[in-house]
Amino acid sequence: MLNRIVTGAHYGLRDWLIQRITAVIMVIYTLVITGYLLLQPAIDYNAWTLLFSSNVVRTFTLLFLLCTFYHAWIGIRDIVMDYVKPAAVRLLLHVLVIITLLLYVIWSVQILWGM
Amino acid sequence: MQSFLRVVMMNKKRPKHLALHKIKLPLPGFVSILHRVSGLFLFLSLPLLLWMLYSSLRSIQTYTRLLDILHYPLSKLVMVALLWAFLHHFCAGIRYLALDLHMGSSLAQARSSSRWVIGVSLLLTVLLGGWLC
């Protein structure tokens, strides 16, 4: 049934699942944060930084960002696999995207805990 | 759509006709390609979004400067485009999660939910964009 030449070896299901789990986490975070912000009478610098001074908010924001980066990796990898045919270019793009996303992870920690 | 493509790809004797301007995409296919385009757009905007989070939190000076920059008409245009990309990706993503759970997978339901995804994401873009601007 499975055409291995097209699908590769058994990473498909795991990534398919991770794509959906990260999506659900991002949906929940988005709804909670948006709901909270819409309920605030006014958002200024003090209210904004007070929100992000909480360790719970920082932790779940980092979780949200990590989910975003992993989700983005799977999506971008699929796009590259679909449209970029030469193996060398494909590999180069994959490596660049992975390194970029890893740098975003480090940057995210610095933003949230270095404010 | 994907299973359809797989069938086409596996049956090698079928003639290829990929004149993109002649293919009339059905609405669910249109939502699918927009999901991809909006996802790519959001990925490319990640450094901008992270920089905005950084500026908003770093200090009152960077926060004020960020708000000043966001007041430019061009910034607002970019923000509304990003808002739409996020909302479309969000709504279409929820539709795909439902389809994965075999909810609304009949042709009529899939067509109507595609219409809803396009409509709701546009409406929310206008509402939230108007509220933010």
gemmi code that builds the backbone of each chain (N, CA, C; Angstrom):
import gemmi

chains = {
    "A": [
        ("MET", (0.808, -1.207, 0.000), (0.000, 0.000, 0.000), (0.849, 1.268, 0.000)),
        ("LEU", (1.805, 1.297, 0.956), (2.654, 2.482, 1.047), (3.724, 2.450, -0.027)),
        ("ASN", (3.893, 3.566, -0.686), (4.962, 3.662, -1.658), (6.167, 4.296, -0.968)),
        ("ARG", (7.124, 3.463, -0.567), (8.243, 3.937, 0.257), (9.115, 4.961, -0.472)),
        ("ILE", (9.150, 4.860, -1.786), (9.977, 5.811, -2.537), (9.420, 7.225, -2.370)),
        ("VAL", (8.095, 7.292, -2.288), (7.455, 8.605, -2.159), (7.463, 9.077, -0.712)),
        ("THR", (7.193, 8.162, 0.230), (6.937, 8.593, 1.604), (8.156, 8.549, 2.501)),
        ("GLY", (9.232, 7.852, 2.138), (10.367, 7.722, 3.038), (10.049, 6.701, 4.104)),
        ("ALA", (10.851, 6.664, 5.176), (10.698, 5.604, 6.156), (10.118, 6.118, 7.475)),
        ("HIS", (8.922, 5.788, 7.753), (8.208, 5.876, 9.049), (8.418, 7.121, 9.912)),
        ("TYR", (8.827, 8.257, 9.363), (8.777, 9.460, 10.193), (7.467, 10.205, 9.956)),
        ("GLY", (6.752, 9.790, 8.925), (5.545, 10.511, 8.520), (4.489, 10.576, 9.603)),
        ("LEU", (4.156, 9.441, 10.210), (3.075, 9.409, 11.198), (3.427, 10.228, 12.419)),
        ("ARG", (4.689, 10.093, 12.883), (5.116, 10.836, 14.069), (5.001, 12.342, 13.822)),
        ("ASP", (5.491, 12.804, 12.679), (5.423, 14.233, 12.374), (3.989, 14.703, 12.174)),
        ("TRP", (3.187, 13.845, 11.546), (1.761, 14.157, 11.347), (1.116, 14.401, 12.705)),
        ("LEU", (1.448, 13.525, 13.666), (0.881, 13.639, 15.005), (1.400, 14.885, 15.725)),
        ("ILE", (2.728, 15.122, 15.645), (3.320, 16.292, 16.311), (2.736, 17.577, 15.734)),
        ("GLN", (2.543, 17.591, 14.416), (1.945, 18.762, 13.763), (0.610, 19.103, 14.411)),
        ("ARG", (-0.184, 18.067, 14.742), (-1.518, 18.288, 15.309), (-1.479, 18.593, 16.800)),
        ("ILE", (-0.588, 17.911, 17.537), (-0.486, 18.176, 18.981), (-0.017, 19.612, 19.213)),
        ("THR", (1.020, 20.044, 18.477), (1.505, 21.422, 18.635), (0.416, 22.415, 18.243)),
        ("ALA", (-0.390, 22.059, 17.214), (-1.468, 22.956, 16.785), (-2.477, 23.149, 17.910)),
        ("VAL", (-2.852, 22.050, 18.581), (-3.852, 22.146, 19.656), (-3.312, 23.009, 20.806)),
        ("ILE", (-2.041, 22.813, 21.166), (-1.440, 23.623, 22.240), (-1.460, 25.106, 21.856)),
        ("MET", (-1.121, 25.413, 20.583), (-1.102, 26.808, 20.137), (-2.501, 27.418, 20.145)),
        ("VAL", (-3.510, 26.617, 19.766), (-4.898, 27.115, 19.770), (-5.309, 27.482, 21.197)),
        ("ILE", (-5.021, 26.588, 22.154), (-5.417, 26.842, 23.550), (-4.717, 28.099, 24.075)),
        ("TYR", (-3.395, 28.198, 23.855), (-2.645, 29.369, 24.320), (-3.214, 30.653, 23.702)),
        ("THR", (-3.464, 30.622, 22.387), (-3.982, 31.805, 21.696), (-5.321, 32.246, 22.284)),
        ("LEU", (-6.222, 31.279, 22.501), (-7.541, 31.633, 23.019), (-7.444, 32.205, 24.428)),
        ("VAL", (-6.598, 31.597, 25.283), (-6.477, 32.069, 26.668), (-5.892, 33.481, 26.695)),
        ("ILE", (-4.787, 33.701, 25.983), (-4.126, 35.016, 26.003), (-5.020, 36.089, 25.357)),
        ("THR", (-5.641, 35.752, 24.208), (-6.510, 36.724, 23.546), (-7.696, 37.067, 24.437)),
        ("GLY", (-8.296, 36.044, 25.056), (-9.424, 36.268, 25.962), (-9.028, 37.179, 27.105)),
        ("TYR", (-7.849, 36.915, 27.705), (-7.368, 37.730, 28.817), (-7.174, 39.187, 28.371)),
        ("LEU", (-6.522, 39.372, 27.205), (-6.232, 40.730, 26.735), (-7.513, 41.493, 26.384)),
        ("LEU", (-8.500, 40.776, 25.792), (-9.747, 41.450, 25.426), (-10.517, 41.892, 26.661)),
        ("LEU", (-10.300, 41.187, 27.798), (-11.025, 41.528, 29.024), (-10.380, 42.690, 29.776)),
        ("GLN", (-9.132, 43.033, 29.417), (-8.469, 44.144, 30.099), (-9.061, 45.479, 29.639)),
        ("PRO", (-9.315, 46.394, 30.575), (-9.850, 47.706, 30.173), (-8.861, 48.470, 29.295)),
        ("ALA", (-7.555, 48.406, 29.637), (-6.535, 49.078, 28.832), (-5.223, 48.321, 29.002)),
        ("ILE", (-4.444, 48.268, 27.915), (-3.152, 47.598, 27.996), (-2.058, 48.630, 27.745)),
        ("ASP", (-1.288, 48.920, 28.783), (-0.130, 49.799, 28.594), (1.133, 48.993, 28.926)),
        ("TYR", (2.254, 49.670, 28.932), (3.530, 48.972, 29.158), (3.537, 48.243, 30.502)),
        ("ASN", (2.996, 48.886, 31.544), (3.008, 48.265, 32.872), (2.184, 46.989, 32.912)),
        ("ALA", (0.965, 47.047, 32.355), (0.098, 45.869, 32.347), (0.731, 44.750, 31.515)),
        ("TRP", (1.345, 45.132, 30.398), (1.946, 44.160, 29.481), (3.127, 43.441, 30.134)),
        ("THR", (4.026, 44.223, 30.780), (5.200, 43.593, 31.395), (4.818, 42.844, 32.675)),
        ("LEU", (3.759, 43.327, 33.360), (3.285, 42.596, 34.548), (2.839, 41.195, 34.141)),
        ("LEU", (2.109, 41.127, 33.023), (1.643, 39.831, 32.515), (2.826, 38.896, 32.281)),
        ("PHE", (3.872, 39.413, 31.617), (5.005, 38.567, 31.248), (6.049, 38.447, 32.360)),
        ("SER", (5.795, 39.085, 33.526), (6.708, 38.877, 34.648), (6.323, 37.606, 35.402)),
        ("SER", (5.122, 37.103, 35.134), (4.696, 35.857, 35.778), (5.430, 34.671, 35.146)),
        ("ASN", (5.946, 33.803, 36.040), (6.683, 32.642, 35.541), (5.791, 31.667, 34.784)),
        ("VAL", (4.515, 31.601, 35.189), (3.570, 30.713, 34.496), (3.380, 31.195, 33.057)),
        ("VAL", (3.168, 32.519, 32.893), (2.967, 33.078, 31.551), (4.226, 32.880, 30.711)),
        ("ARG", (5.406, 33.152, 31.316), (6.664, 32.945, 30.589), (6.804, 31.497, 30.131)),
        ("THR", (6.515, 30.574, 31.049), (6.670, 29.154, 30.727), (5.752, 28.738, 29.583)),
        ("PHE", (4.466, 29.128, 29.682), (3.536, 28.705, 28.638), (3.765, 29.470, 27.327)),
        ("THR", (4.302, 30.693, 27.426), (4.665, 31.406, 26.203), (5.817, 30.693, 25.502)),
        ("LEU", (6.803, 30.245, 26.308), (7.912, 29.510, 25.701), (7.416, 28.193, 25.100)),
        ("LEU", (6.501, 27.514, 25.809), (5.922, 26.281, 25.269), (5.229, 26.563, 23.940)),
        ("PHE", (4.452, 27.664, 23.899), (3.773, 28.073, 22.669), (4.782, 28.312, 21.545)),
        ("LEU", (5.876, 29.026, 21.874), (6.874, 29.339, 20.841), (7.584, 28.072, 20.364)),
        ("LEU", (7.915, 27.171, 21.296), (8.559, 25.911, 20.899), (7.633, 25.115, 19.980)),
        ("CYS", (6.341, 25.089, 20.320), (5.361, 24.410, 19.460), (5.320, 25.068, 18.082)),
        ("THR", (5.344, 26.405, 18.065), (5.331, 27.137, 16.797), (6.526, 26.731, 15.930)),
        ("PHE", (7.723, 26.676, 16.553), (8.931, 26.385, 15.785), (8.917, 24.951, 15.247)),
        ("TYR", (8.479, 24.009, 16.081), (8.434, 22.614, 15.629), (7.388, 22.465, 14.515)),
        ("HIS", (6.226, 23.085, 14.732), (5.135, 23.085, 13.755), (5.619, 23.683, 12.430)),
        ("ALA", (6.352, 24.794, 12.547), (6.866, 25.464, 11.349), (7.881, 24.576, 10.625)),
        ("TRP", (8.719, 23.888, 11.395), (9.712, 23.003, 10.775), (9.025, 21.955, 9.907)),
        ("ILE", (7.991, 21.302, 10.458), (7.311, 20.244, 9.691), (6.651, 20.839, 8.444)),
        ("GLY", (5.997, 21.988, 8.609), (5.329, 22.621, 7.475), (6.298, 23.050, 6.392)),
        ("ILE", (7.387, 23.721, 6.795), (8.365, 24.198, 5.824), (9.065, 23.016, 5.151)),
        ("ARG", (9.372, 21.972, 5.927), (10.003, 20.785, 5.350), (9.095, 20.193, 4.265)),
        ("ASP", (7.782, 20.125, 4.551), (6.846, 19.589, 3.554), (6.837, 20.453, 2.295)),
        ("ILE", (6.852, 21.776, 2.482), (6.846, 22.674, 1.324), (8.124, 22.482, 0.500)),
        ("VAL", (9.275, 22.423, 1.198), (10.552, 22.229, 0.498), (10.544, 20.887, -0.247)),
        ("MET", (10.046, 19.833, 0.415), (10.022, 18.510, -0.235), (9.124, 18.516, -1.469)),
        ("ASP", (8.068, 19.349, -1.425), (7.133, 19.376, -2.553), (7.671, 20.152, -3.752)),
        ("TYR", (8.391, 21.246, -3.487), (8.721, 22.152, -4.594), (10.196, 22.194, -4.961)),
        ("VAL", (11.082, 21.758, -4.059), (12.516, 21.838, -4.357), (13.036, 20.448, -4.720)),
        ("LYS", (13.404, 20.274, -5.965), (13.786, 18.950, -6.446), (15.269, 18.612, -6.214)),
        ("PRO", (16.245, 19.524, -6.520), (17.658, 19.133, -6.375), (17.997, 18.820, -4.915)),
        ("ALA", (18.581, 17.646, -4.684), (18.843, 17.175, -3.319), (19.744, 18.126, -2.540)),
        ("ALA", (20.745, 18.704, -3.227), (21.694, 19.576, -2.531), (21.003, 20.839, -2.017)),
        ("VAL", (20.173, 21.454, -2.879), (19.454, 22.671, -2.486), (18.487, 22.357, -1.352)),
        ("ARG", (17.820, 21.205, -1.489), (16.849, 20.775, -0.489), (17.525, 20.610, 0.872)),
        ("LEU", (18.679, 19.930, 0.867), (19.422, 19.707, 2.114), (19.864, 21.035, 2.723)),
        ("LEU", (20.371, 21.914, 1.852), (20.834, 23.222, 2.323), (19.688, 23.997, 2.984)),
        ("LEU", (18.520, 23.997, 2.324), (17.359, 24.704, 2.877), (16.945, 24.095, 4.214)),
        ("HIS", (16.930, 22.767, 4.279), (16.566, 22.088, 5.534), (17.508, 22.499, 6.661)),
        ("VAL", (18.802, 22.474, 6.377), (19.791, 22.824, 7.403), (19.611, 24.279, 7.838)),
        ("LEU", (19.417, 25.180, 6.858), (19.232, 26.601, 7.175), (18.002, 26.821, 8.055)),
        ("VAL", (16.904, 26.135, 7.695), (15.665, 26.299, 8.475), (15.860, 25.773, 9.899)),
        ("ILE", (16.516, 24.623, 10.037), (16.739, 24.052, 11.377), (17.596, 24.992, 12.222)),
        ("ILE", (18.698, 25.484, 11.642), (19.582, 26.376, 12.405), (18.836, 27.652, 12.803)),
        ("THR", (18.074, 28.214, 11.840), (17.307, 29.432, 12.126), (16.334, 29.195, 13.280)),
        ("LEU", (15.611, 28.074, 13.224), (14.623, 27.803, 14.269), (15.300, 27.571, 15.622)),
        ("LEU", (16.466, 26.916, 15.630), (17.189, 26.721, 16.892), (17.631, 28.066, 17.470)),
        ("LEU", (18.060, 28.986, 16.589), (18.429, 30.328, 17.060), (17.209, 31.047, 17.630)),
        ("TYR", (16.034, 30.845, 16.999), (14.805, 31.451, 17.526), (14.505, 30.926, 18.932)),
        ("VAL", (14.803, 29.634, 19.167), (14.574, 29.052, 20.498), (15.411, 29.798, 21.531)),
        ("ILE", (16.695, 29.986, 21.221), (17.597, 30.675, 22.153), (17.129, 32.117, 22.355)),
        ("TRP", (16.771, 32.770, 21.250), (16.300, 34.153, 21.316), (15.036, 34.259, 22.189)),
        ("SER", (14.128, 33.299, 22.017), (12.880, 33.311, 22.793), (13.156, 33.261, 24.285)),
        ("VAL", (14.093, 32.388, 24.696), (14.441, 32.289, 26.120), (15.013, 33.622, 26.593)),
        ("GLN", (15.885, 34.212, 25.762), (16.491, 35.501, 26.134), (15.430, 36.599, 26.263)),
        ("ILE", (14.461, 36.605, 25.352), (13.414, 37.629, 25.400), (12.588, 37.482, 26.675)),
        ("LEU", (12.174, 36.231, 26.961), (11.230, 36.018, 28.064), (11.887, 36.130, 29.430)),
        ("TRP", (13.130, 35.656, 29.558), (13.766, 35.678, 30.868), (14.796, 36.793, 31.024)),
        ("GLY", (15.031, 37.537, 29.937), (16.032, 38.596, 30.019), (15.433, 39.983, 30.057)),
        ("MET", (14.095, 40.050, 30.158), (13.441, 41.374, 30.113), (13.669, 42.157, 31.405)),
    ],
    "B": [
        ("MET", (-7.836, 15.843, -1.388), (-6.907, 16.492, -2.328), (-5.598, 15.721, -2.391)),
        ("GLN", (-5.028, 15.382, -1.216), (-3.749, 14.683, -1.208), (-3.884, 13.268, -1.754)),
        ("SER", (-4.973, 12.576, -1.349), (-5.142, 11.212, -1.835), (-5.391, 11.244, -3.339)),
        ("PHE", (-6.077, 12.272, -3.781), (-6.318, 12.445, -5.207), (-4.983, 12.596, -5.952)),
        ("LEU", (-4.096, 13.438, -5.381), (-2.791, 13.645, -6.009), (-1.997, 12.354, -6.038)),
        ("ARG", (-2.098, 11.572, -4.920), (-1.338, 10.331, -4.846), (-1.796, 9.371, -5.934)),
        ("VAL", (-3.115, 9.288, -6.133), (-3.645, 8.405, -7.166), (-3.115, 8.838, -8.530)),
        ("VAL", (-3.132, 10.152, -8.762), (-2.649, 10.667, -10.041), (-1.173, 10.328, -10.222)),
        ("MET", (-0.379, 10.502, -9.129), (1.050, 10.272, -9.242), (1.388, 8.799, -9.434)),
        ("MET", (0.590, 7.904, -8.800), (0.910, 6.481, -8.877), (0.532, 5.892, -10.235)),
        ("ASN", (-0.510, 6.429, -10.840), (-0.924, 5.937, -12.144), (-0.134, 6.678, -13.215)),
        ("LYS", (1.004, 6.110, -13.585), (1.957, 6.845, -14.417), (1.495, 7.007, -15.862)),
        ("LYS", (0.465, 6.228, -16.283), (0.044, 6.315, -17.674), (-0.879, 7.500, -17.926)),
        ("ARG", (-1.370, 8.099, -16.854), (-2.284, 9.230, -17.069), (-1.522, 10.416, -17.641)),
        ("PRO", (-2.147, 11.126, -18.555), (-1.454, 12.289, -19.112), (-1.344, 13.389, -18.057)),
        ("LYS", (-0.215, 14.111, -18.068), (-0.043, 15.214, -17.128), (-0.591, 16.470, -17.767)),
        ("HIS", (-1.404, 17.178, -16.993), (-1.878, 18.461, -17.495), (-1.846, 19.436, -16.342)),
        ("LEU", (-0.718, 20.078, -16.159), (-0.575, 20.974, -15.018), (-0.485, 22.430, -15.455)),
        ("ALA", (-1.346, 22.820, -16.390), (-1.434, 24.235, -16.745), (-2.208, 24.920, -15.630)),
        ("LEU", (-1.442, 25.562, -14.729), (-2.046, 26.064, -13.492), (-3.194, 27.039, -13.742)),
        ("HIS", (-3.067, 27.858, -14.808), (-4.112, 28.844, -15.053), (-5.382, 28.194, -15.600)),
        ("LYS", (-5.267, 26.923, -16.035), (-6.460, 26.252, -16.568), (-7.149, 25.384, -15.512)),
        ("ILE", (-6.398, 25.084, -14.428), (-7.000, 24.268, -13.373), (-7.871, 25.159, -12.508)),
        ("LYS", (-9.158, 24.825, -12.429), (-10.042, 25.594, -11.562), (-10.145, 24.837, -10.244)),
        ("LEU", (-9.511, 25.422, -9.211), (-9.442, 24.754, -7.923), (-10.806, 24.819, -7.225)),
        ("PRO", (-11.300, 23.686, -6.690), (-12.521, 23.763, -5.881), (-12.232, 24.514, -4.575)),
        ("LEU", (-13.265, 24.993, -3.903), (-13.093, 25.823, -2.710), (-12.217, 25.161, -1.633)),
        ("PRO", (-12.431, 23.865, -1.300), (-11.536, 23.238, -0.304), (-10.074, 23.253, -0.756)),
        ("GLY", (-9.832, 23.131, -2.070), (-8.464, 23.191, -2.584), (-7.887, 24.585, -2.444)),
        ("PHE", (-8.736, 25.578, -2.597), (-8.345, 26.983, -2.455), (-7.945, 27.258, -1.002)),
        ("VAL", (-8.754, 26.747, -0.050), (-8.439, 26.884, 1.374), (-7.118, 26.182, 1.686)),
        ("SER", (-6.905, 25.035, 1.049), (-5.680, 24.258, 1.273), (-4.433, 25.038, 0.846)),
        ("ILE", (-4.474, 25.636, -0.351), (-3.284, 26.354, -0.818), (-3.087, 27.639, -0.014)),
        ("LEU", (-4.196, 28.265, 0.415), (-4.076, 29.449, 1.271), (-3.482, 29.084, 2.631)),
        ("HIS", (-3.790, 27.861, 3.101), (-3.222, 27.386, 4.370), (-1.708, 27.320, 4.258)),
        ("ARG", (-1.254, 26.838, 3.100), (0.175, 26.711, 2.848), (0.831, 28.088, 2.702)),
        ("VAL", (0.198, 28.955, 1.912), (0.748, 30.293, 1.686), (0.813, 31.079, 2.997)),
        ("SER", (-0.278, 31.019, 3.789), (-0.297, 31.769, 5.048), (0.735, 31.200, 6.016)),
        ("GLY", (0.912, 29.869, 6.017), (1.912, 29.249, 6.889), (3.315, 29.700, 6.536)),
        ("LEU", (3.610, 29.734, 5.227), (4.936, 30.175, 4.780), (5.164, 31.646, 5.144)),
        ("PHE", (4.139, 32.459, 4.948), (4.206, 33.886, 5.267), (4.474, 34.076, 6.763)),
        ("LEU", (3.772, 33.303, 7.601), (3.967, 33.405, 9.050), (5.378, 32.967, 9.428)),
        ("PHE", (5.874, 31.887, 8.801), (7.245, 31.430, 9.085), (8.256, 32.524, 8.752)),
        ("LEU", (8.084, 33.156, 7.569), (9.019, 34.203, 7.159), (8.922, 35.431, 8.062)),
        ("SER", (7.774, 35.608, 8.716), (7.591, 36.773, 9.586), (8.060, 36.519, 11.011)),
        ("LEU", (8.480, 35.297, 11.321), (8.879, 34.971, 12.706), (9.916, 35.937, 13.282)),
        ("PRO", (10.982, 36.301, 12.538), (11.940, 37.241, 13.143), (11.295, 38.586, 13.483)),
        ("LEU", (10.402, 39.066, 12.614), (9.696, 40.325, 12.887), (8.840, 40.195, 14.148)),
        ("LEU", (8.100, 39.085, 14.250), (7.208, 38.892, 15.396), (8.006, 38.755, 16.694)),
        ("LEU", (9.125, 38.023, 16.634), (9.961, 37.883, 17.837), (10.574, 39.220, 18.217)),
        ("TRP", (10.989, 39.996, 17.209), (11.548, 41.314, 17.489), (10.499, 42.218, 18.130)),
        ("MET", (9.236, 42.093, 17.675), (8.164, 42.886, 18.273), (7.926, 42.493, 19.726)),
        ("LEU", (7.965, 41.190, 19.999), (7.814, 40.734, 21.396), (8.970, 41.269, 22.240)),
        ("TYR", (10.186, 41.194, 21.684), (11.377, 41.703, 22.376), (11.218, 43.190, 22.685)),
        ("SER", (10.864, 43.973, 21.659), (10.740, 45.422, 21.837), (9.641, 45.779, 22.833)),
        ("SER", (8.555, 45.008, 22.808), (7.431, 45.338, 23.686), (7.773, 45.079, 25.150)),
        ("LEU", (8.734, 44.192, 25.406), (9.032, 43.817, 26.792), (10.313, 44.452, 27.336)),
        ("ARG", (11.267, 44.741, 26.454), (12.611, 45.142, 26.874), (12.607, 46.350, 27.817)),
        ("SER", (12.036, 47.463, 27.362), (12.021, 48.675, 28.193), (10.916, 49.593, 27.688)),
        ("ILE", (10.615, 50.607, 28.471), (9.565, 51.557, 28.075), (9.969, 52.287, 26.797)),
        ("GLN", (11.293, 52.500, 26.605), (11.764, 53.180, 25.391), (11.499, 52.329, 24.147)),
        ("THR", (11.902, 51.039, 24.217), (11.702, 50.171, 23.044), (10.210, 49.956, 22.798)),
        ("TYR", (9.442, 49.891, 23.891), (7.983, 49.727, 23.786), (7.358, 50.916, 23.048)),
        ("THR", (7.736, 52.130, 23.467), (7.198, 53.346, 22.847), (7.625, 53.438, 21.383)),
        ("ARG", (8.885, 53.075, 21.119), (9.383, 53.129, 19.737), (8.608, 52.147, 18.842)),
        ("LEU", (8.335, 50.946, 19.409), (7.564, 49.944, 18.663), (6.181, 50.498, 18.305)),
        ("LEU", (5.509, 51.122, 19.294), (4.175, 51.680, 19.031), (4.236, 52.770, 17.972)),
        ("ASP", (5.310, 53.589, 18.026), (5.483, 54.635, 17.010), (5.598, 54.022, 15.621)),
        ("ILE", (6.427, 52.975, 15.525), (6.626, 52.321, 14.228), (5.307, 51.722, 13.732)),
        ("LEU", (4.540, 51.138, 14.665), (3.287, 50.490, 14.273), (2.219, 51.493, 13.835)),
        ("HIS", (2.459, 52.777, 14.083), (1.483, 53.783, 13.675), (1.579, 54.156, 12.194)),
        ("TYR", (2.713, 53.809, 11.557), (2.851, 54.083, 10.120), (1.822, 53.271, 9.338)),
        ("PRO", (1.232, 53.872, 8.284), (0.249, 53.139, 7.463), (0.816, 51.831, 6.900)),
        ("LEU", (2.102, 51.867, 6.477), (2.704, 50.656, 5.910), (2.787, 49.548, 6.971)),
        ("SER", (3.142, 49.922, 8.218), (3.198, 48.948, 9.307), (1.827, 48.341, 9.537)),
        ("LYS", (0.807, 49.206, 9.499), (-0.553, 48.713, 9.730), (-0.959, 47.717, 8.655)),
        ("LEU", (-0.553, 48.010, 7.413), (-0.865, 47.102, 6.306), (-0.224, 45.741, 6.538)),
        ("VAL", (1.062, 45.758, 6.946), (1.775, 44.502, 7.216), (1.100, 43.756, 8.367)),
        ("MET", (0.715, 44.511, 9.418), (0.087, 43.879, 10.576), (-1.256, 43.238, 10.220)),
        ("VAL", (-2.043, 43.924, 9.382), (-3.331, 43.370, 8.974), (-3.120, 42.118, 8.120)),
        ("ALA", (-2.100, 42.156, 7.240), (-1.787, 40.974, 6.424), (-1.380, 39.807, 7.323)),
        ("LEU", (-0.557, 40.099, 8.342), (-0.133, 39.057, 9.278), (-1.317, 38.524, 10.080)),
        ("LEU", (-2.192, 39.449, 10.482), (-3.386, 39.059, 11.243), (-4.241, 38.114, 10.403)),
        ("TRP", (-4.438, 38.465, 9.120), (-5.235, 37.604, 8.260), (-4.546, 36.241, 8.106)),
        ("ALA", (-3.228, 36.249, 7.855), (-2.497, 34.985, 7.667), (-2.670, 34.101, 8.906)),
        ("PHE", (-2.533, 34.721, 10.089), (-2.680, 33.948, 11.322), (-4.093, 33.391, 11.445)),
        ("LEU", (-5.098, 34.266, 11.229), (-6.488, 33.843, 11.420), (-6.901, 32.796, 10.397)),
        ("HIS", (-6.451, 32.965, 9.146), (-6.786, 31.953, 8.142), (-6.132, 30.616, 8.497)),
        ("HIS", (-4.849, 30.672, 8.870), (-4.131, 29.451, 9.227), (-4.790, 28.779, 10.435)),
        ("PHE", (-5.219, 29.613, 11.386), (-5.886, 29.161, 12.608), (-7.206, 28.444, 12.272)),
        ("CYS", (-8.087, 29.132, 11.526), (-9.410, 28.578, 11.193), (-9.293, 27.349, 10.292)),
        ("ALA", (-8.446, 27.446, 9.264), (-8.276, 26.307, 8.363), (-7.666, 25.130, 9.125)),
        ("GLY", (-6.774, 25.427, 10.067), (-6.154, 24.372, 10.872), (-7.171, 23.640, 11.717)),
        ("ILE", (-8.093, 24.397, 12.330), (-9.146, 23.763, 13.132), (-10.027, 22.895, 12.238)),
        ("ARG", (-10.274, 23.370, 11.001), (-11.065, 22.577, 10.055), (-10.356, 21.247, 9.746)),
        ("TYR", (-9.010, 21.318, 9.578), (-8.272, 20.080, 9.288), (-8.294, 19.137, 10.481)),
        ("LEU", (-8.221, 19.700, 11.701), (-8.299, 18.847, 12.897), (-9.652, 18.131, 12.933)),
        ("ALA", (-10.720, 18.868, 12.589), (-12.056, 18.262, 12.563), (-12.121, 17.170, 11.488)),
        ("LEU", (-11.546, 17.465, 10.315), (-11.558, 16.471, 9.227), (-10.798, 15.205, 9.647)),
        ("ASP", (-9.682, 15.398, 10.403), (-8.918, 14.246, 10.883), (-9.760, 13.363, 11.798)),
        ("LEU", (-10.713, 14.007, 12.511), (-11.599, 13.252, 13.409), (-12.852, 12.787, 12.661)),
        ("HIS", (-12.789, 12.834, 11.326), (-13.886, 12.413, 10.450), (-15.136, 13.235, 10.661)),
        ("MET", (-14.953, 14.499, 11.064), (-16.114, 15.374, 11.200), (-16.214, 16.248, 9.961)),
        ("GLY", (-17.393, 16.273, 9.357), (-17.645, 17.134, 8.207), (-16.851, 16.774, 6.972)),
        ("SER", (-16.630, 15.463, 6.734), (-15.797, 15.088, 5.597), (-16.608, 14.782, 4.330)),
        ("SER", (-17.940, 14.897, 4.392), (-18.696, 14.720, 3.152), (-18.448, 15.934, 2.258)),
        ("LEU", (-18.663, 15.753, 0.951), (-18.321, 16.813, 0.005), (-19.073, 18.116, 0.312)),
        ("ALA", (-20.379, 17.982, 0.585), (-21.183, 19.184, 0.848), (-20.693, 19.902, 2.098)),
        ("GLN", (-20.418, 19.124, 3.167), (-19.939, 19.726, 4.419), (-18.556, 20.342, 4.237)),
        ("ALA", (-17.692, 19.646, 3.491), (-16.337, 20.157, 3.272), (-16.384, 21.480, 2.511)),
        ("ARG", (-17.305, 21.559, 1.547), (-17.440, 22.815, 0.800), (-17.946, 23.930, 1.693)),
        ("SER", (-18.960, 23.616, 2.495), (-19.538, 24.673, 3.331), (-18.553, 25.099, 4.419)),
        ("SER", (-17.784, 24.139, 4.984), (-16.818, 24.541, 6.021), (-15.687, 25.371, 5.413)),
        ("SER", (-15.331, 25.109, 4.140), (-14.319, 25.940, 3.466), (-14.803, 27.370, 3.363)),
        ("ARG", (-16.088, 27.507, 3.009), (-16.666, 28.838, 2.895), (-16.615, 29.538, 4.257)),
        ("TRP", (-16.934, 28.789, 5.310), (-16.905, 29.341, 6.665), (-15.500, 29.791, 7.056)),
        ("VAL", (-14.503, 28.962, 6.729), (-13.116, 29.304, 7.083), (-12.718, 30.630, 6.441)),
        ("ILE", (-13.002, 30.778, 5.141), (-12.644, 32.007, 4.442), (-13.403, 33.190, 5.027)),
        ("GLY", (-14.709, 32.998, 5.260), (-15.548, 34.079, 5.768), (-15.179, 34.497, 7.180)),
        ("VAL", (-15.059, 33.529, 8.089), (-14.792, 33.849, 9.497), (-13.417, 34.498, 9.653)),
        ("SER", (-12.408, 33.988, 8.920), (-11.072, 34.577, 9.084), (-11.043, 36.010, 8.539)),
        ("LEU", (-11.778, 36.259, 7.447), (-11.840, 37.631, 6.930), (-12.588, 38.551, 7.888)),
        ("LEU", (-13.704, 38.049, 8.425), (-14.510, 38.864, 9.352), (-13.698, 39.208, 10.605)),
        ("LEU", (-13.015, 38.193, 11.175), (-12.211, 38.428, 12.376), (-11.052, 39.372, 12.090)),
        ("THR", (-10.486, 39.292, 10.862), (-9.404, 40.215, 10.487), (-9.899, 41.647, 10.513)),
        ("VAL", (-11.102, 41.862, 9.947), (-11.686, 43.207, 9.916), (-11.980, 43.684, 11.348)),
        ("LEU", (-12.617, 42.809, 12.148), (-12.994, 43.198, 13.510), (-11.782, 43.480, 14.375)),
        ("LEU", (-10.841, 42.497, 14.448), (-9.656, 42.670, 15.296), (-8.751, 43.770, 14.743)),
        ("GLY", (-8.615, 43.816, 13.401), (-7.787, 44.843, 12.780), (-8.326, 46.233, 13.063)),
        ("GLY", (-9.658, 46.387, 12.971), (-10.279, 47.665, 13.257), (-10.109, 48.056, 14.718)),
        ("TRP", (-10.189, 47.058, 15.604), (-10.054, 47.306, 17.049), (-8.618, 47.703, 17.387)),
        ("LEU", (-7.654, 47.096, 16.674), (-6.238, 47.355, 16.994), (-5.729, 48.658, 16.371)),
        ("CYS", (-6.276, 49.023, 15.201), (-5.717, 50.173, 14.475), (-6.132, 51.541, 15.023)),
    ],
}
model = gemmi.Model(1)
for chain_id, residues in chains.items():
    chain = gemmi.Chain(chain_id)
    for i, (resn, *xyz) in enumerate(residues, 1):
        res = gemmi.Residue()
        res.name, res.seqid = resn, gemmi.SeqId(i, " ")
        for name, pos in zip(("N", "CA", "C"), xyz):
            atom = gemmi.Atom()
            atom.name, atom.element = name, gemmi.Element(name[0])
            atom.pos, atom.b_iso = gemmi.Position(*pos), 0.0
            res.add_atom(atom)
        chain.add_residue(res)
    model.add_chain(chain)
structure = gemmi.Structure()
structure.add_model(model)
structure.setup_entities()
